[in-house]
Amino acid sequence: MLTAVRPFRILVFALTLAALGCHAQVPATTSGVKLSPELTRRVQVLIRSRSGVPPEYDIAVGPRTKSEVPGYDAIAVTFSSEGKTSKPVMFLLSDDGKTLAQFSKFDISSDPKKLVSDEGRPARGGPESAPVLVVGFDDLECPYCAKMHEQLFPALTEHYKNQIRIVYKDFPLSQHPWAMHAAIDVDCLAAQSPKGYWNLVDYVHAHAAEIGGTERSVAKANEMLDSLTKAEGTRQKVNADTLDACIAKQDETAVQASMKLGEELGVDSTPALFVNGERVVGAVPMKYVYKIIDNALIAAGQTPPPPPPDEPVQATPTSPATKPGN
């Protein structure tokens, strides 16, 4: 009897794809040695019973092909129902035909820090050569982001000094009506003045409740954001014509690209943090944020500063803002 090395959880995903009809027909056959009917049935029975595959799904088993695992061949399995077929799901079949296995393979050759870069973004804290990069996906209308902005980053820059570099990437949520406009405005200023960008981000996060006035008008909020951006631009002596043209254009291209990156990294709520590529999820006490950063410093061959006393500050609030549907 065939035995499974671990539960085939990936099959649930495959079946979902088949049911939704997201893929065109995919043939399960490639060049290789075809399994006997008896062995094919044993594979089908095991997969169906272990994964709870309903009877209306047909399971097709492809031929043996060479794999990277000694003693095992690869076989492709597909699931079909009502004329729709899933993408192939790969399994391993032992040379003696007695063991069916599946494993996940991940590429860890790249530095995780490079997954989320600071390229083109204004930074706080240490220089570009700082051993730890903290990237926050931020929504300027998000109250939880404002809380984190007020509490977390001052503590980190004070504790780690030049060992840490902090950048924000845009992730305005659709349920926040002026967040996109705010992201574009601060980015318009960032193009000419990183200092002005951070001054404006500080102000917007601290005064978000006031933006839009008592009537909470989106038009009023956008007008206030434009005025605040132009005023900070004047203080920083930027080119007013260039700044005004950028504000008027309201080009979402860069912000949408930032949001797409966040989605690819699994971001579905704000705030979201990445420490040298490691995602920090949910309400994390500060001592654990320090631990994550300390580990990143040690991995980079640096000595972390002495640990601070325990603090009640949380890295992210208990109820982060999420994208609709999440």
C-alpha positions as CSV (number, residue, x, y, z in Angstrom):
1,M,0.0,0.0,0.0
2,L,1.2,3.5,-0.8
3,T,1.9,5.8,2.1
4,A,1.9,9.6,2.2
5,V,4.9,11.5,3.6
6,R,2.7,14.4,4.7
7,P,-0.9,15.6,4.2
8,F,-1.6,16.9,0.7
9,R,-2.9,20.3,1.7
10,I,-2.0,21.7,-1.7
11,L,-4.8,19.7,-3.2
12,V,-7.4,21.9,-1.6
13,F,-6.0,24.8,-3.6
14,A,-5.9,22.7,-6.8
15,L,-9.5,21.7,-6.4
16,T,-10.5,25.3,-5.8
17,L,-8.9,26.3,-9.0
18,A,-10.7,23.6,-10.9
19,A,-14.0,24.5,-9.4
20,L,-13.6,28.1,-10.3
21,G,-12.6,27.3,-13.8
22,C,-9.5,29.6,-13.6
23,H,-7.5,27.5,-16.0
24,A,-7.9,26.0,-19.4
25,Q,-7.6,22.2,-19.9
26,V,-4.1,21.1,-19.0
27,P,-2.9,17.7,-20.3
28,A,-1.5,15.5,-17.6
29,T,0.8,13.5,-20.0
30,T,4.4,14.3,-20.8
31,S,7.2,12.0,-22.1
32,G,7.9,9.3,-19.5
33,V,6.9,5.8,-18.4
34,K,3.2,5.4,-18.1
35,L,1.9,3.9,-14.8
36,S,0.1,0.6,-14.9
37,P,-3.7,0.8,-14.4
38,E,-3.3,-1.0,-11.0
39,L,-0.6,1.5,-9.7
40,T,-2.6,4.4,-11.1
41,R,-5.6,3.4,-9.1
42,R,-3.6,3.0,-5.9
43,V,-2.3,6.6,-6.4
44,Q,-5.8,7.9,-7.1
45,V,-7.4,6.1,-4.2
46,L,-4.8,7.4,-1.7
47,I,-5.1,11.0,-3.0
48,R,-8.9,10.9,-3.0
49,S,-9.2,9.4,0.5
50,R,-6.4,11.5,2.1
51,S,-7.6,14.8,0.6
52,G,-11.4,14.3,0.6
53,V,-11.7,14.7,-3.1
54,P,-15.4,14.5,-3.9
55,P,-16.6,11.9,-6.4
56,E,-17.5,14.4,-9.1
57,Y,-13.8,15.1,-9.6
58,D,-11.8,12.9,-11.9
59,I,-8.1,12.4,-10.9
60,A,-5.7,12.0,-13.8
61,V,-2.2,10.6,-13.1
62,G,0.6,11.4,-15.5
63,P,3.6,9.2,-16.4
64,R,6.8,8.9,-14.4
65,T,9.4,11.5,-15.2
66,K,12.9,12.2,-13.8
67,S,12.9,14.1,-10.5
68,E,15.7,15.7,-8.5
69,V,15.1,13.4,-5.5
70,P,17.1,10.2,-5.6
71,G,15.0,7.1,-5.5
72,Y,11.8,8.9,-6.7
73,D,10.2,9.8,-10.0
74,A,7.9,12.8,-10.5
75,I,4.3,12.4,-11.5
76,A,1.8,15.1,-12.4
77,V,-1.7,14.8,-11.0
78,T,-4.7,16.9,-12.3
79,F,-8.3,17.3,-11.1
80,S,-11.2,17.7,-13.5
81,S,-14.9,18.5,-13.1
82,E,-17.5,19.7,-15.6
83,G,-14.9,20.2,-18.3
84,K,-12.5,22.3,-16.2
85,T,-9.1,21.1,-15.2
86,S,-6.7,22.3,-12.5
87,K,-3.1,23.0,-12.9
88,P,-0.9,19.9,-12.5
89,V,0.1,19.1,-8.9
90,M,3.4,17.4,-8.6
91,F,4.0,14.3,-6.5
92,L,7.0,11.9,-6.0
93,L,6.6,8.2,-6.6
94,S,9.3,5.8,-5.3
95,D,11.2,3.6,-7.7
96,D,9.5,0.5,-6.2
97,G,6.0,2.1,-6.4
98,K,5.3,1.7,-2.7
99,T,5.6,5.3,-1.5
100,L,3.9,8.5,-2.7
101,A,5.3,11.7,-1.4
102,Q,5.1,15.5,-1.8
103,F,7.3,18.3,-0.6
104,S,7.7,22.0,-1.1
105,K,10.8,23.5,-2.5
106,F,11.7,27.1,-1.7
107,D,14.5,29.3,-3.1
108,I,16.5,30.9,-0.3
109,S,19.5,31.9,-2.4
110,S,18.5,35.6,-2.3
111,D,18.9,37.9,0.7
112,P,15.4,38.4,2.2
113,K,16.3,42.1,2.8
114,K,16.2,42.6,-1.0
115,L,12.6,41.4,-1.2
116,V,11.5,44.8,0.0
117,S,14.0,47.5,-0.9
118,D,14.2,51.2,0.0
119,E,15.0,52.3,-3.5
120,G,13.5,55.7,-4.3
121,R,12.0,56.2,-0.9
122,P,12.8,58.8,1.7
123,A,14.4,57.3,4.7
124,R,14.8,57.9,8.4
125,G,17.5,56.7,10.8
126,G,20.8,55.2,9.5
127,P,22.4,55.5,6.1
128,E,21.9,53.3,3.0
129,S,24.6,51.0,4.5
130,A,22.6,50.4,7.7
131,P,22.5,46.7,8.4
132,V,18.8,46.6,9.1
133,L,16.1,48.0,6.9
134,V,12.5,48.3,8.2
135,V,9.9,48.9,5.6
136,G,6.4,49.9,6.6
137,F,3.4,49.7,4.3
138,D,1.5,52.7,5.3
139,D,-2.0,54.3,4.9
140,L,-2.1,57.9,5.9
141,E,-5.8,57.7,6.8
142,C,-5.4,54.6,8.9
143,P,-5.6,55.3,12.7
144,Y,-3.7,52.2,13.5
145,C,-0.8,53.3,11.2
146,A,-0.9,56.7,13.0
147,K,-0.6,54.9,16.4
148,M,2.3,52.9,15.2
149,H,4.0,55.9,13.6
150,E,3.7,57.8,16.9
151,Q,5.0,55.0,19.1
152,L,7.2,52.5,17.3
153,F,9.5,54.4,15.0
154,P,10.7,57.0,17.5
155,A,11.5,54.2,19.9
156,L,13.4,52.2,17.2
157,T,15.5,55.2,15.9
158,E,16.3,56.2,19.5
159,H,17.4,52.6,20.4
160,Y,19.3,51.5,17.3
161,K,20.6,54.9,16.0
162,N,22.5,54.3,12.7
163,Q,22.0,50.6,12.8
164,I,18.5,50.9,11.4
165,R,17.0,52.5,8.3
166,I,13.3,53.1,8.0
167,V,11.2,53.7,4.9
168,Y,7.5,53.8,4.1
169,K,5.8,52.4,1.1
170,D,2.3,53.4,0.1
171,F,-0.7,51.1,0.7
172,P,-3.8,53.2,0.9
173,L,-6.9,51.2,1.5
174,S,-10.0,51.7,-0.6
175,Q,-12.3,52.2,2.4
176,H,-10.2,55.4,3.3
177,P,-11.5,58.0,0.8
178,W,-8.6,60.5,1.0
179,A,-5.8,58.0,1.6
180,M,-4.8,57.8,-2.1
181,H,-4.8,61.5,-2.5
182,A,-2.6,61.8,0.6
183,A,-0.1,59.2,-0.7
184,I,0.2,61.0,-4.0
185,D,0.7,64.4,-2.4
186,V,3.4,63.3,0.1
187,D,5.2,61.5,-2.8
188,C,5.1,64.7,-4.9
189,L,6.9,66.4,-2.0
190,A,9.3,63.5,-1.5
191,A,10.5,63.8,-5.1
192,Q,12.2,67.1,-4.1
193,S,12.5,67.0,-0.3
194,P,12.9,63.8,1.8
195,K,12.8,66.0,4.9
196,G,9.6,67.7,3.8
197,Y,8.1,64.3,3.1
198,W,8.7,63.1,6.7
199,N,7.5,66.4,8.1
200,L,4.3,66.1,6.2
201,V,3.8,62.4,7.0
202,D,4.3,63.2,10.7
203,Y,1.7,66.0,10.5
204,V,-0.9,64.0,8.6
205,H,-0.7,61.0,10.9
206,A,-0.9,63.3,14.0
207,H,-3.8,65.3,12.6
208,A,-5.7,62.8,10.4
209,A,-8.9,63.3,12.5
210,E,-9.0,67.0,11.5
211,I,-8.5,66.5,7.8
212,G,-11.8,66.9,6.0
213,G,-13.2,69.3,8.6
214,T,-16.1,68.7,10.9
215,E,-18.2,67.7,7.9
216,R,-15.7,64.9,7.0
217,S,-15.9,66.0,3.3
218,V,-13.5,64.2,0.9
219,A,-13.3,67.3,-1.2
220,K,-12.3,69.3,1.8
221,A,-9.8,66.7,2.9
222,N,-8.1,66.7,-0.5
223,E,-8.1,70.5,-0.5
224,M,-6.5,70.5,3.0
225,L,-3.9,67.9,1.9
226,D,-2.9,70.0,-1.1
227,S,-2.5,73.1,1.0
228,L,-0.5,71.3,3.6
229,T,1.8,69.8,0.9
230,K,2.3,73.2,-0.7
231,A,3.0,74.9,2.6
232,E,5.6,72.3,3.5
233,G,7.1,72.7,0.1
234,T,7.5,76.4,0.6
235,R,9.2,75.7,4.0
236,Q,11.6,73.4,2.2
237,K,12.2,75.8,-0.7
238,V,11.3,73.3,-3.4
239,N,10.3,74.2,-6.9
240,A,6.7,75.3,-6.5
241,D,5.7,75.0,-10.1
242,T,7.0,71.4,-10.2
243,L,5.2,70.5,-7.0
244,D,2.0,72.2,-8.0
245,A,1.9,70.3,-11.3
246,C,2.5,67.0,-9.6
247,I,-0.3,67.7,-7.1
248,A,-2.7,68.7,-9.8
249,K,-1.9,65.6,-11.9
250,Q,-2.7,63.1,-9.1
251,D,-0.9,60.3,-10.9
252,E,-1.6,57.0,-9.1
253,T,1.0,55.0,-11.0
254,A,3.7,54.8,-8.4
255,V,1.2,54.3,-5.6
256,Q,-0.5,51.4,-7.4
257,A,3.0,49.8,-8.0
258,S,3.7,50.0,-4.3
259,M,0.3,48.4,-3.5
260,K,0.9,45.7,-6.0
261,L,4.3,44.9,-4.4
262,G,2.6,44.8,-1.0
263,E,-0.1,42.4,-2.3
264,E,2.6,40.1,-3.8
265,L,4.2,40.0,-0.3
266,G,1.0,39.1,1.3
267,V,0.0,42.5,2.7
268,D,-3.7,42.8,3.2
269,S,-3.9,45.2,6.1
270,T,-2.1,48.2,7.5
271,P,0.2,48.8,9.1
272,A,2.5,46.0,7.9
273,L,6.2,45.8,8.7
274,F,9.1,44.0,7.1
275,V,12.5,43.8,9.0
276,N,15.2,42.8,6.5
277,G,12.4,41.0,4.6
278,E,10.9,39.3,7.6
279,R,7.2,40.2,8.0
280,V,6.0,41.3,11.4
281,V,2.3,40.4,11.6
282,G,-0.4,41.4,14.1
283,A,-0.1,42.9,17.6
284,V,3.6,42.3,18.6
285,P,4.9,43.7,21.9
286,M,8.0,45.9,21.4
287,K,10.3,43.4,23.1
288,Y,9.7,41.0,20.2
289,V,10.2,43.7,17.6
290,Y,13.5,44.4,19.3
291,K,14.3,40.7,19.2
292,I,13.6,40.4,15.5
293,I,15.8,43.4,14.8
294,D,18.5,42.1,17.1
295,N,18.5,38.8,15.2
296,A,18.8,40.7,11.9
297,L,21.8,42.6,13.3
298,I,23.5,39.4,14.5
299,A,23.0,37.8,11.1
300,A,24.6,40.9,9.5
301,G,27.6,40.5,11.8
302,Q,26.6,43.5,14.0
303,T,26.3,43.7,17.8
304,P,22.8,44.9,19.0
305,P,22.6,47.5,21.7
306,P,21.7,46.4,25.2
307,P,18.0,45.6,25.5
308,P,15.8,48.4,26.8
309,P,13.4,47.7,29.7
310,D,10.1,46.2,28.8
311,E,7.6,48.7,27.4
312,P,3.8,48.4,27.0
313,V,4.0,49.8,23.4
314,Q,2.8,47.5,20.6
315,A,4.3,47.4,17.2
316,T,0.9,47.1,15.5
317,P,-2.5,47.6,17.0
318,T,-4.8,44.7,17.8
319,S,-7.2,45.6,15.0
320,P,-5.3,46.7,11.9
321,A,-7.1,48.2,9.0
322,T,-7.7,45.6,6.3
323,K,-8.6,45.5,2.7
324,P,-12.3,44.9,2.0
325,G,-13.1,41.2,1.9
326,N,-10.4,40.3,4.3
